[in-house]
Amino acid sequence: MRAHEIDYRIYGEEMQYVEIELDPQEGVVAEAGSFMMMDDGIMMETIFGDGSEQTKGFLGSILGAGKRILTGESLFMTAFYNVLSGKRNVSFASPYPGKIIPIDLTEFRGKFICQKDAFLCAAKGVSVGIEFSKKLGRGFFGGEGFIMQKLEGDGMAFVHAGGTMAKKELQAGEILRVDTGCLVGFTQDVDYDIEFIGGIKNKVFGGEGLFYAKLQGPGTVFIQSLPFSRLAARVWASAPQGGGKARGEGSVLGGLGNILDGDNRF
């Protein structure tokens, strides 16, 4: 195996974190900002690129970093190594309420495709790269653009899904339609495309957007009930506007409720 063999345990229900157990000289790489805590004896190192390119010299590091720029991520990742004898633990937290999904790449023939911000951490040696869409409609309307993220190798990786996670096993030819924002990731055999929602009433009044993702098996698909974009939109809609109270706070009557509870600002 090229990737380090790591053990793990996931804690929590709604705001989960994953604890990685490292043997001596084992390592794990993670997105900047996901670190939670670590035992004494863990060395932290900022690396250029995704970590898997480090043995290929400076050019390999540049290519690894370039891939991360295209997916909208930072140039750097953080690696954590156990430099002492005995086992040591390091933990990484999910960025918002949801579930952490362990992905054993050996079960998916060494490759898993996911949305750009789903990756949390992985065993040292797992490659975090890009997956270009070959379909024009998927690129323009898929919500993730022409580029998605791919995890390659033979180790463990961990991705995050918002809200509750659903795992669907599709048989050959079986089709699943999903809101584009709710798609977390899928295996390499799944055929992924974008379909236009028909019907003028659906387009104008449906409130669900004009497109959905069409996934055709065979393969495994992971779906999230609460995309971060949806959560952020709800928070923004409820936030105080112009320094005032949140809209409708304290009353189902919205702006009229603000008058009734003594807030006359508009």
C-alpha positions in Angstrom: 0.0 0.0 0.0 1.2 3.5 -0.9 -1.0 5.4 1.6 -0.5 5.1 5.3 -2.8 2.6 7.1 -4.7 4.6 9.7 -7.3 3.7 12.3 -10.1 6.0 13.1 -13.2 6.6 15.2 -16.0 9.1 14.5 -17.7 10.9 17.5 -20.9 12.8 17.8 -24.2 13.0 16.1 -24.9 16.5 14.6 -21.5 18.2 14.9 -19.1 15.2 14.4 -15.4 14.9 14.5 -13.1 12.1 13.5 -10.2 10.9 15.7 -7.3 9.4 13.7 -5.0 6.9 15.4 -1.4 7.1 14.1 1.2 4.5 14.6 4.9 5.7 14.8 5.8 7.6 11.5 2.3 7.4 10.2 0.7 10.6 8.9 -2.6 12.2 7.8 -3.2 15.3 5.6 -6.1 17.7 6.2 -7.7 20.9 4.9 -6.5 24.0 6.7 -8.9 24.9 9.4 -10.3 21.4 10.1 -7.8 20.6 12.9 -9.4 20.1 16.4 -6.9 18.6 18.8 -3.8 16.3 19.0 -1.8 14.3 21.5 1.8 15.2 22.5 4.2 13.7 20.0 2.3 14.7 16.8 4.3 17.0 14.5 2.4 19.4 12.3 3.8 20.5 8.9 2.4 22.8 6.3 2.9 21.3 2.8 2.6 22.7 -0.7 -0.1 20.9 -2.7 -1.9 17.7 -1.6 0.9 15.8 0.1 1.0 12.9 -2.4 3.3 14.9 -4.8 6.0 15.6 -2.2 8.3 12.8 -3.4 8.3 14.1 -7.0 10.3 17.2 -6.3 9.5 20.9 -6.8 7.6 20.4 -10.1 5.3 17.8 -8.5 4.6 20.2 -5.6 3.7 22.9 -8.1 1.3 20.6 -10.0 -0.3 19.5 -6.8 -0.8 23.1 -5.7 -2.1 24.1 -9.1 -4.8 21.4 -8.9 -6.0 22.8 -5.6 -6.2 26.3 -7.0 -8.6 25.0 -9.7 -10.9 23.5 -7.1 -11.0 26.7 -5.2 -8.9 25.5 -2.2 -5.8 26.9 -0.5 -2.4 26.3 -2.0 -1.4 24.6 1.2 -2.5 21.6 3.3 -1.5 20.5 6.7 0.2 17.2 7.5 0.3 15.6 10.9 2.9 12.9 11.8 3.4 10.7 14.8 7.1 11.2 15.6 7.3 9.2 18.9 6.9 5.6 19.8 3.5 4.3 20.6 0.1 5.3 19.2 -1.0 9.0 19.1 -4.3 10.6 18.2 -5.2 13.7 16.1 -8.8 14.9 15.6 -10.5 16.9 12.8 -14.0 18.5 13.1 -16.7 18.9 10.6 -17.2 22.6 9.5 -21.0 22.7 10.0 -23.8 20.4 11.2 -23.7 17.1 9.3 -22.0 13.7 9.0 -18.4 12.7 8.3 -18.3 9.9 5.7 -15.3 7.5 5.8 -14.2 6.5 2.3 -12.1 3.4 1.9 -10.7 4.0 -1.6 -9.7 0.3 -1.9 -13.5 -0.5 -2.0 -14.0 1.9 -4.9 -11.1 0.8 -7.1 -8.9 3.7 -6.0 -11.1 6.7 -6.9 -13.9 8.7 -5.5 -15.4 11.9 -7.0 -16.9 14.6 -4.7 -17.9 18.2 -4.6 -15.1 20.7 -4.2 -15.6 21.5 -0.5 -16.5 18.0 0.8 -12.9 16.8 1.6 -11.9 16.9 5.3 -8.8 14.7 5.7 -7.1 11.6 4.4 -4.2 9.2 5.1 -0.9 10.5 3.9 -0.4 9.3 0.3 -3.9 9.8 -0.9 -4.0 12.2 -3.9 -6.5 15.1 -3.8 -6.9 16.2 -7.4 -9.5 17.5 -9.9 -12.1 15.8 -12.1 -13.0 17.8 -15.2 -16.5 17.4 -16.6 -16.7 16.2 -20.2 -20.3 17.3 -20.6 -21.1 20.9 -21.3 -24.5 20.9 -19.5 -23.0 19.5 -16.4 -20.2 22.0 -16.4 -22.5 25.1 -16.8 -25.5 24.0 -14.7 -24.2 21.3 -12.3 -23.6 23.6 -9.4 -20.0 22.6 -9.2 -18.9 23.9 -12.6 -16.6 22.0 -14.9 -14.4 20.9 -12.0 -15.1 18.5 -9.2 -12.6 17.0 -6.7 -11.3 13.4 -6.9 -9.6 11.4 -4.2 -7.3 8.7 -5.5 -5.1 6.1 -3.9 -5.5 3.0 -1.6 -6.0 4.6 1.8 -8.8 6.1 3.9 -10.3 9.5 3.2 -13.0 11.4 5.0 -15.6 13.7 3.4 -18.3 15.8 5.0 -22.0 15.9 4.2 -24.3 18.6 5.6 -27.4 17.6 7.6 -28.3 13.9 7.2 -26.4 11.7 4.8 -28.1 9.2 2.4 -26.1 6.4 0.7 -27.7 5.0 -2.5 -26.4 1.8 -4.2 -27.5 2.1 -7.8 -27.8 -1.0 -10.0 -26.8 -1.0 -13.7 -29.1 1.3 -15.5 -30.9 2.6 -12.4 -31.4 6.3 -12.4 -31.5 8.7 -9.4 -32.4 12.4 -9.7 -31.0 14.8 -7.1 -30.9 18.5 -6.3 -27.5 19.6 -7.6 -26.5 21.1 -4.3 -27.4 17.9 -2.3 -24.9 15.8 -4.2 -21.9 14.9 -2.1 -20.0 12.4 -4.2 -20.1 9.2 -6.2 -18.0 6.4 -7.4 -16.2 6.5 -10.8 -18.7 4.1 -12.6 -21.7 6.4 -12.0 -22.8 8.4 -15.1 -23.4 12.0 -13.9 -25.3 14.5 -16.0 -27.7 17.5 -15.6 -31.3 17.5 -16.7 -33.6 20.5 -17.4 -36.8 20.6 -15.4 -39.7 20.6 -17.8 -43.0 22.4 -17.5 -43.5 26.2 -17.4 -45.1 26.0 -13.9 -42.1 24.1 -12.5 -39.7 26.6 -14.0 -41.6 29.7 -12.8 -43.2 28.6 -9.5 -41.4 25.4 -8.5 -38.8 27.1 -6.3 -36.3 24.3 -6.8 -34.2 25.7 -9.6 -34.2 24.8 -13.3 -31.9 21.8 -13.2 -31.3 18.6 -11.2 -28.5 16.0 -11.3 -29.2 12.7 -13.0 -27.1 9.8 -11.8 -27.2 6.5 -13.5 -25.7 3.3 -12.1 -24.0 1.1 -11.4 -22.3 2.7 -8.4 -22.6 4.3 -5.1 -23.9 7.9 -4.5 -23.8 10.0 -1.3 -26.4 12.7 -0.8 -26.7 15.4 1.8 -29.9 16.9 3.2 -28.4 20.3 4.0 -26.0 21.8 1.5 -23.9 24.6 3.0 -25.2 27.0 0.3 -28.8 26.3 1.5 -27.9 26.8 5.1 -26.0 30.1 4.3 -29.0 31.4 2.4 -31.4 30.7 5.3 -29.0 32.4 7.7 -28.6 35.4 5.5 -32.4 35.7 5.0 -32.9 35.7 8.8 -30.0 38.1 9.6 -30.6 41.7 10.6 -30.9 44.0 7.6 -29.2 47.4 8.0 -28.3 46.8 11.6 -31.9 46.1 12.7 -33.6 43.0 14.0 -33.8 39.8 12.0 -36.7 40.0 9.6 -39.9 38.9 11.2 -38.2 38.1 14.5 -40.8 37.8 17.3 -43.8 37.7 15.1 -45.2 35.8 12.2 -46.3 39.1 10.7 -42.9 40.0 9.5 -42.5 43.8 9.2 -45.9 44.5 10.8 -44.7 42.4 13.7 -41.8 44.7 14.2 -44.2 47.6 14.6 -46.3 45.7 17.1 -43.3 44.7 19.2 -42.0 48.3 19.3 -39.4 48.3 16.5 -40.6 51.0 14.0 -37.5 50.8 11.8 -38.0 49.8 8.1 
